[in-house]
Amino acid sequence: MRRRLSLYAGMLAGLAAPIAAAPARAQEAKADAPHRNPSTTPEWEALYKARFDALMRDRGVMTSYAPMEPIKGAAPAAPLPLAAPAKRTIAAAALDTASAYAAASNARAFLVWRNGRIERADYFKGGNRETQIVSKSLSKPITAIAVGRAIALGKIKSVDQPLTDFIPEWRGTPKAAMKLRHLLDMRSGFLEQNVSADPDHPLNRAYIDPDHGWEIVHNYPLTHAPGSYYGYSNAVSELVALVIERATGVRYGDFVGKEILQPIGAMGGEIWVDRPGGLAHSGCCMTLPAESWLRLGVLLLNDGVANGKRLLPKGYVDAMARGTPQNPHYGMGVWVAGPYAERRGFGAPGKPGPQVLHSAPYRDKDLFLFDGNSNQVVYISRAANLVALRIGDNPPQSAEWDNSVVPNLLIDGIAWKPGQKRPVPQSKP
């Protein structure tokens, strides 16, 4: 299946914004001769060259995600219940204003769920409930959910399990200090996301090689001690698919379908794999309908319980929604409100690069969210029992996306009962 998707100047598939220059140590790592995959065939190399040439020729616009494999969702996948107009708990004016803001941003879908029911479901550009949407970095929260599900099934001990239990190739190397949680909270110590016009650079091999998992394991450079530095990277999230497959013996897409989407009643979609029968790309580019992303948010709002069944360990969502000393705005696979910042980047705090606008503090200081390229967001407020999403294409340059507008409009529009406990807002410094 072919998809057309802007990658923001190259190898940033799934990344919400391009990152500035990589650490100098990355250049030192690049100087080392890369390991050569003994399984590489002339056909694989020809495929890699074709992918790389197309990427460079099209100035970083990926014109094909191929091959794709199906992810089986729930069958049938009944729609989430709708709230009758008289039963809505959010003012119509707030819903209208938030929906108009989403529509003006080139959204394809805008959904609002509260107290067990959909209070607003708007689809734009001819889409509908079943329209498949390229996830970009919305895939990253799924990696954390998948790890939590594997822990609940007893296939993984905890997020603090050494990665050498799953990647024995790293034993006796500096990478042996890496824990599973470091893949989820972006503190792996691996080279940060960046761009390169060098076909042999590990950034490119980790992205489009027909055996990209092998390239990440053997050739992706370590630039910092694991656990000591936050560095956003697609390659880090891509390793989760490898870990899940080695831990469970099940292909990553099949695991996500059977253990996550089907139990929550979500429709399925497709997942990009590096070659037919190869490893899935878990860091980006899965396709699912908007309602499936909403259901994933509801799963987390409910502490990992769906339809009366616990899918994630108790308290696991709390751990996901907790920032780290290296980045108080990023937890495990999800972004968290953290201390108020008018602009928050995707790279390491304080580094240059595009910043997401937050014109006002979040009305819920404990809000957390999925946040992907093109300002695709799923907001989760446990205090307000609210999940809302905006999914679609890049907002127009003339109207900068503001991450705080939608959730604040909705929380302000809730008809709070006298004495009812409300979310505690972020405070300005």
DACOR-V264159 format. One record per pair of residues at least 6 apart in sequence whose C-alpha atoms are under 7 Angstrom apart, sorted by sequence separation. I is the first residue (numbers start at 1). J is the second residue. If there is no record, write none. Layout:
I_J / I_J
This chain:
7_13 / 12_18 / 55_61 / 112_118 / 113_119 / 150_156 / 151_157 / 164_170 / 170_176 / 182_188 / 206_212 / 245_251 / 261_267 / 273_279 / 274_280 / 299_305 / 304_310 / 305_311 / 323_329 / 324_330 / 329_335 / 330_336 / 371_377 / 380_386 / 381_387 / 395_401 / 55_62 / 112_119 / 151_158 / 164_171 / 205_212 / 245_252 / 261_268 / 273_280 / 299_306 / 304_311 / 305_312 / 323_330 / 324_331 / 329_336 / 370_377 / 371_378 / 380_387 / 102_110 / 112_120 / 244_252 / 272_280 / 273_281 / 304_312 / 323_331 / 329_337 / 345_353 / 369_377 / 370_378 / 379_387 / 380_388 / 111_120 / 112_121 / 206_215 / 271_280 / 272_281 / 322_331 / 329_338 / 345_354 / 369_378 / 370_379 / 378_387 / 379_388 / 8_18 / 111_121 / 178_188 / 205_215 / 206_216 / 321_331 / 328_338 / 345_355 / 369_379 / 378_388 / 379_389 / 99_110 / 110_121 / 111_122 / 241_252 / 257_268 / 303_314 / 320_331 / 321_332 / 344_355 / 345_356 / 368_379 / 369_380 / 378_389 / 110_122 / 164_176 / 303_315 / 320_332 / 343_355 / 344_356 / 368_380 / 377_389 / 378_390 / 109_122 / 110_123 / 272_285 / 304_317 / 320_333 / 321_334 / 323_336 / 343_356 / 344_357 / 367_380 / 368_381 / 377_390 / 109_123 / 271_285 / 272_286 / 303_317 / 320_334 / 322_336 / 343_357 / 367_381 / 376_390 / 377_391 / 108_123 / 109_124 / 163_178 / 271_286 / 321_336 / 342_357 / 343_358 / 376_391 / 108_124 / 162_178 / 163_179 / 270_286 / 271_287 / 342_358 / 376_392 / 107_124 / 108_125 / 162_179 / 163_180 / 202_219 / 270_287 / 300_317 / 341_358 / 342_359 / 364_381 / 161_179 / 162_180 / 202_220 / 253_271 / 269_287 / 108_127 / 160_179 / 161_180 / 216_235 / 269_288 / 374_393 / 375_394 / 159_179 / 160_180 / 268_288 / 374_394 / 159_180 / 160_181 / 340_361 / 374_395 / 159_181 / 267_289 / 327_349 / 95_120 / 267_292 / 213_239 / 266_292 / 253_280 / 338_365 / 384_411 / 252_280 / 337_365 / 379_407 / 206_235 / 213_242 / 266_295 / 337_366 / 191_221 / 337_367 / 88_119 / 190_221 / 191_222 / 264_295 / 336_367 / 337_368 / 190_222 / 191_223 / 336_368 / 189_222 / 190_223 / 335_368 / 336_369 / 83_117 / 189_223 / 190_224 / 334_368 / 335_369 / 82_117 / 83_118 / 189_224 / 334_369 / 335_370 / 81_117 / 82_118 / 83_119 / 189_225 / 334_370 / 335_371 / 80_117 / 81_118 / 82_119 / 189_226 / 80_118 / 188_226 / 189_227 / 384_422 / 187_226 / 188_227 / 192_231 / 193_232 / 241_280 / 383_422 / 384_423 / 144_184 / 187_227 / 189_229 / 192_232 / 193_233 / 383_423 / 187_228 / 192_233 / 193_234 / 241_282 / 187_229 / 189_231 / 240_282 / 264_306 / 362_404 / 187_230 / 238_281 / 263_306 / 264_307 / 359_402 / 361_404 / 186_230 / 187_231 / 238_282 / 357_401 / 358_402 / 360_404 / 10_55 / 182_227 / 186_231 / 237_282 / 238_283 / 357_402 / 358_403 / 359_404 / 363_408 / 186_232 / 237_283 / 357_403 / 358_404 / 362_408 / 321_368 / 356_403 / 178_226 / 363_411 / 10_59 / 177_226 / 234_283 / 9_59 / 10_60 / 9_60 / 10_61 / 8_60 / 7_60 / 183_236 / 184_237 / 7_61 / 183_237 / 6_61 / 7_62 / 5_61 / 6_62 / 5_62 / 4_62 / 5_63 / 4_63 / 364_423 / 365_424 / 3_63 / 4_64 / 363_423 / 364_424 / 365_425 / 2_63 / 3_64 / 363_424 / 364_425 / 365_426 / 2_64 / 3_65 / 212_274 / 363_425 / 364_426 / 2_65 / 211_274 / 362_425 / 363_426 / 1_65 / 2_66 / 210_274 / 362_426 / 1_66 / 209_274 / 210_275 / 361_426 / 1_67 / 208_274 / 213_279 / 361_427 / 1_68 / 361_428 / 166_243 / 301_380 / 166_246 / 166_247 / 297_378 / 301_382 / 297_380 / 340_426 / 339_426 / 340_427 / 340_428 / 298_387 / 297_387 / 156_247 / 155_247 / 155_248 / 294_387 / 294_389 / 230_326 / 140_237 / 143_240 / 229_326 / 230_327 / 290_391 / 146_256 / 232_346 / 232_347 / 231_347 / 231_348 / 230_348 / 15_136 / 16_137 / 14_136 / 15_137 / 13_136 / 14_137 / 132_269 / 143_282 / 139_282 / 140_283 / 139_283 / 140_284 / 139_284 / 185_330 / 137_283 / 139_285 / 185_331 / 52_199 / 137_284 / 139_286 / 185_332 / 136_284 / 184_332 / 185_333 / 135_284 / 136_285 / 184_333 / 135_285 / 134_285 / 135_286 / 134_286 / 135_287 / 134_287 / 133_287 / 134_288 / 132_287 / 133_288 / 132_288 / 133_289 / 51_208 / 132_289 / 133_290 / 131_289 / 130_289 / 152_311 / 48_208 / 129_289 / 152_312 / 48_209 / 129_290 / 152_313 / 48_210 / 129_291 / 149_311 / 149_312 / 148_312 / 26_191 / 148_313 / 44_210 / 148_316 / 22_192 / 30_201 / 22_194 / 21_194 / 19_193 / 20_194 / 19_194 / 18_194 / 109_290 / 71_253 / 11_194 / 35_218 / 71_254 / 11_195 / 35_219 / 73_257 / 10_195 / 34_219 / 72_257 / 71_257 / 74_261 / 73_261 / 74_262 / 77_265 / 144_332 / 73_262 / 77_266 / 144_333 / 77_267 / 143_333 / 74_265 / 29_221 / 74_266 / 141_333 / 11_204 / 73_266 / 74_267 / 140_333 / 141_334 / 73_267 / 74_268 / 26_221 / 73_268 / 11_207 / 72_268 / 26_223 / 71_268 / 72_269 / 25_223 / 71_269 / 70_269 / 71_270 / 70_270 / 71_271 / 69_270 / 70_271 / 68_270 / 69_271 / 68_271 / 69_272 / 68_272 / 69_273 / 67_272 / 68_273 / 66_272 / 67_273 / 65_272 / 67_274 / 67_275 / 67_276 / 141_370 / 138_370 / 138_371 / 137_371 / 138_372 / 137_372 / 136_372 / 137_373 / 136_373 / 14_283 / 14_284 / 115_385 / 13_284 / 14_285 / 114_385 / 114_386 / 113_386 / 114_387 / 113_387 / 112_387 / 113_388 / 112_388 / 111_388 / 112_389 / 111_389 / 110_389 / 111_390 / 110_390 / 109_390 / 110_391 / 109_391 / 107_390 / 108_391 / 109_392 / 107_391 / 108_392 / 107_392 / 106_392 / 107_393 / 106_393 / 102_390 / 106_394 / 106_395 / 105_395 / 105_396 / 98_406 / 98_409 / 94_409 / 95_410 / 94_410 / 94_413 / 90_410 / 91_413 / 90_413 / 91_414 / 90_414 / 91_415 / 89_414 / 90_415 / 89_415 / 19_347 / 17_346 / 16_346 / 20_352 / 20_353 / 19_353 / 18_353 / 18_354 / 17_354 / 16_372 / 17_373 / 15_372 / 16_373 / 14_372 / 15_373 / 16_374 / 14_373
